[in-house]
Amino acid sequence: MKTLILTLLALNLTSSYADEGMWLMNDFPSSKVEKRYGTKIDQKWLDHARLSSVRLAQGCSGSFISPQGLIMTNHHCAHECIEQLSTSGKDFVAQGFQAKTLEDEVKCPELEINQLVKITDVTETMNRATQGLTGKPYSDALKATTAKTEKECATNSETFRCDVVTLFNGGKYNLYEYKRYQDVRLVFAPEFAAAFFGGDPDNFNFPRYDIDLSLIRVYENGAPLKSENYFKWSKSGAKPGEPTFVTGHPGRTARLLTMAQLETRRDLTLMSVIALYSELRGVLTEFSNRGAEQKRIANDHLFGIENSLKAIKGKFQALSDKTFFESKRRDENVLIQKIKSNPKWNKEYGSAWSEIEKAEKEYRNIFTALTWLENNHDFDTKLFGIAKNLVRAAAEFEKPNEQRLKEYTESKIPELKQSLLSTAPIYDELEIAMLTFYFTKFRENLKADHPLVKKIFAKKSPRDLAKSLVNDTELKKIDVREALFKGGLKAIRESKDPFIQFALSMDADSRAIRKKYEDEIESVTKKNAEKIAKARFLALGTDTYPDATFTLRISYGSVEGYKENGKKINPVTTLAGAFERHTGYEPFALPASWLENKSKLNLSTPFNFATSNDIIGGNSGSPVVNSAGEIVGLVFDGNIQSLGGDYGFDPTVNRAVAVHSEGMLEALDKIYGAKRIVNEIK
Amino acid sequence: MKTLILTLLALNLTSSYADEGMWLMNDFPSSKVEKRYGTKIDQKWLDHARLSSVRLAQGCSGSFISPQGLIMTNHHCAHECIEQLSTSGKDFVAQGFQAKTLEDEVKCPELEINQLVKITDVTETMNRATQGLTGKPYSDALKATTAKTEKECATNSETFRCDVVTLFNGGKYNLYEYKRYQDVRLVFAPEFAAAFFGGDPDNFNFPRYDIDLSLIRVYENGAPLKSENYFKWSKSGAKPGEPTFVTGHPGRTARLLTMAQLETRRDLTLMSVIALYSELRGVLTEFSNRGAEQKRIANDHLFGIENSLKAIKGKFQALSDKTFFESKRRDENVLIQKIKSNPKWNKEYGSAWSEIEKAEKEYRNIFTALTWLENNHDFDTKLFGIAKNLVRAAAEFEKPNEQRLKEYTESKIPELKQSLLSTAPIYDELEIAMLTFYFTKFRENLKADHPLVKKIFAKKSPRDLAKSLVNDTELKKIDVREALFKGGLKAIRESKDPFIQFALSMDADSRAIRKKYEDEIESVTKKNAEKIAKARFLALGTDTYPDATFTLRISYGSVEGYKENGKKINPVTTLAGAFERHTGYEPFALPASWLENKSKLNLSTPFNFATSNDIIGGNSGSPVVNSAGEIVGLVFDGNIQSLGGDYGFDPTVNRAVAVHSEGMLEALDKIYGAKRIVNEIK
């Protein structure tokens, strides 16, 4: 606690000197960076970096590192794939994976790679469509124009993907055009014990000693993609003080939210998720204790929950810091006063904050219903997700593209199909455990007297219901899913599958609360956030960056340590440190490959390092490149102080944590004997 | 959320008309109550009520209801005993318990009953001892005088217990003298399914349909106690609108805390407990899913955790309500201004608030260390608790009484012996699960680099350590514990028992952080809270009640409904309602005894009811009596709106929830055929 509180105080005092910002690829503060670091970053550099960077659609970043479509990302970004390719007999998570030849590379059932090939400003189109509208009509127009614009852009949605991206909470709209790749194969992954050495106790901490690396390859028409743009590997890696650039896809930040919105998080939503995930963590931990196979199949879920939980606790701590919170309030008041002092601005934008505050009150009232009837709808299970998507898709596909729920518009169909027809294994025991948990929470949160709860649990306990759904459904068979998907509404209505019927029984209530939220709350929030964004441009200028939106950004910084509890933290660790931290007991147990090959290693090789780049969840797998645009590292974490980054960046202690390029090469070469890969990279 | 937020707004506007207050038995607002309800409550009435009321030392309330020492309390207050008396073959929790004859009544291994026989004001003694002192000397003097006063009072601590009670956070000190009874036997308990019908989903809700009743009997010299003071059973029970009085032992309230202290709760401590208990809840839930026996042995723990968790979430919600929180701040500012406006008062008391604020800052800094090194020290397990107590007692008993840690002073020895030499079963599997959980949290919270963490986990994972401690210890044998207890420091030092050695290895760090807390933080907080209490008496008068301290209080109110989401809630339910709510699936499954005997019941008999009495955790098991001092009910819960009662009482919706006297009799008679008991009560 102490550190976080102390450091956040410094926030607003120093931000003008900070390496702050998740900048747009087409709006980078080159002159500011040149002044600070003496490095010229021109648009050609940026365009090359853009095309060399990729997004893992399921929630991570990565980069091309060879002309044959080889992509570097984190182990934890490919973790789900590695688990899906494993069986009880062959556990690639525990043992690692290495394709000795091209033919040994195996397809990941659910990975999708996006490469950003074009950015178009569509602010005017969007503004024109919504001009003069508020409430539901505003929201409908926004959705329809988004769907239309995306469809017109991606004429072939199998290979292209187009997203209308809302920047500055609506201050700008850009159309992002991506190449879409769904044939992605696993090339290399170290053992989980080495990738996530230190486990949850060390997560979000520094110093670190992790090789959180996986290599995957994009295929096109059955052959490795010829990737013209890729980052070359640096000959020496990054040294302390050297400028570093991180391209990647930060997921979400909330630095531009109003105080009313931040208060809702602090007072309601964060606590609710902390309680939920903590309990689920307990369930999954004890589930894993049942045996080795249960541990294997729950590993990815448990890792994800623990990682999210730690991040969310960090957010809560940041918002619970009184001094920090009040500094945000002062900033907001400054902006409001500027707007109020100009009658024209005031007339146009003055009411935006109070409108959002009113909408937030309404949001608090429906929060529980919205969460449990709609937002947690797939209950973190494969089967419920499939059932819901089949039921919803059938109904949505009957509608014109512009009127569909946004996840069923034409441009979203390839991802939908990928997940519905995935060959990934489904584990009954885990599905039952997850459903039992979520059903119980469903009842707890909506209360026993809610009509839907009464209906669902009138004849079965949560656990009995979970068991019968999982045991009796046919949705585990891909051909059954395919038939239902192709069969449309008629097939769904005629289906006797208990899971389809269950999903149908929830759908009306689920849609109703979502509609209420979108029409009455989200529409107000979006409209007024757009107003605030415009007001901010007018009052404070446009020399800034938008909140993160899981779209490509670039941040600048340098290899830099920091102080914690008065102690100086060195920015670079070495391979030797990993062996010093090894106790032989999970999660501080290096795998056999490391222990056996220790003598071959140059133990003074840099292993992990910290930089002052401004990153957040979603940046996992981002390349760290030097001024020459060469790979010097691989972002895999932030330190504990970076967790407040959701709401503000503190340059004195907020650090990105990366695997060093030299450490990766040394391990690939000497520990894993991955000559083929090393040669390809070099 | 909605309800809680709305209702708390009303708080300060109406409190002067409220049935608010957990009043002292020797300072009851009789004239106010007479004015409001036309009921004369004189000191004789109060003295009889005091002697008829009892405390369950482990954390509940109860009352004598016959001249043969029969005590009425909640099922959930005797739950642990019922579980301890059960075996895998004979599960009294699931099946219920009834002693058909006196000889069938079975001793509870860990129950202690306290009857408050005398109250003496020792404010002057305490004030004299601490006069002019601050910091550690103040705190030492307070502790020494407490230990001395208690020892002098309880010359025979086996049968008498004396506690110095701090009232108004130090505004007054009273010496409470109790008769102490440790021979307490189980007489009757219904099935858990009936006692806790509706389970966690219905907990803290109303309407309710629970027979949360157990009957126990105090024995003296091997025979039933002749209890001269007891509550008679009402002939008709309470009707809507009728005045009701609740005597009992509310555990803790925080209505007099300063804003700095409340902020620490809102920002830090409550969330920390919510996360911990949520995760433990998940662990225990999944542990219970392993099988029937695991479910049985974890039941009491899980129930306790779920109950606490719901209560703590309610507290967090109350403190997160901005309007409520700011109203508390206004109240504090009014008091501070009054003190500041009087130079003499200001000199004496003016700095108290800022002194506490400074201490709170320091408290936040050591919160994690204090929690994990000392406060969670027994990790909710039997074995670690025993090991710790043996290790500590041996060291403390070497010191003079006045210098001991407070839980090892002479007056506390009987409880200590009771728990150390308890015959209650210890379940290895549950102990291992709990220790694994807490060891993991211990490492997570103190971090992997903490020297003690490094030392403890250098050679074992949390789970391996838990297993080896539990499997290898001899502390499961009562004679081993007794020998170590009697053997003192020498025996402890020579012990090879791994759990004793483990407890020893933690003791130095554990004592150090506690010492830091007591000497540098608690001493400041206590001293200044005492000042604020005196300032409050001067500025606002003494016509008030102190925060709850798990000592006997009386509250007044009436049988009264309330409004929730605009809907009127009737204050009384009937037996018919239980059958209507029955689905046959846990936790909405009435036991066979109810279903089989349904036809014998008068279904319109009142079952549960709500009253406006001001209660809180610790009041569980409290009798509800009418103006004539007759039993009309048994408090077992509060509604969800009562959870904010920790910080303030809202008369419009804060309700105590009780089992109706008529419902209890009807069930005892017609369902359980408990003629012997019914005759004794009647």
Interface residues (C-beta under 8 A of the other chain):
Chain A: M1 K2 I5 G198 D200 P201 D202 N205 E263 R266 D267 L268 M271 I274 A275 L276 S278 E279 L280 R281 G282 V283 L284 T285 E286 F287 N289 R290 L309 K313 F316 S320 D321 K322 R364 N365 F367 T368 A433 T436 F437 T440 R443 E444 K447 A448 F457 A458 K459 K460 S461 R463 D464 T583 Y585 E586 F588
Chain B: M1 K2 I5 G198 D200 P201 D202 N205 E263 R266 D267 L268 M271 I274 A275 L276 S278 E279 L280 R281 G282 V283 L284 T285 E286 F287 N289 R290 L309 K313 F316 S320 D321 K322 R364 N365 F367 T368 A433 T436 F437 T440 R443 E444 K447 A448 F457 A458 K459 K460 S461 R463 D464 T583 Y585 E586 F588
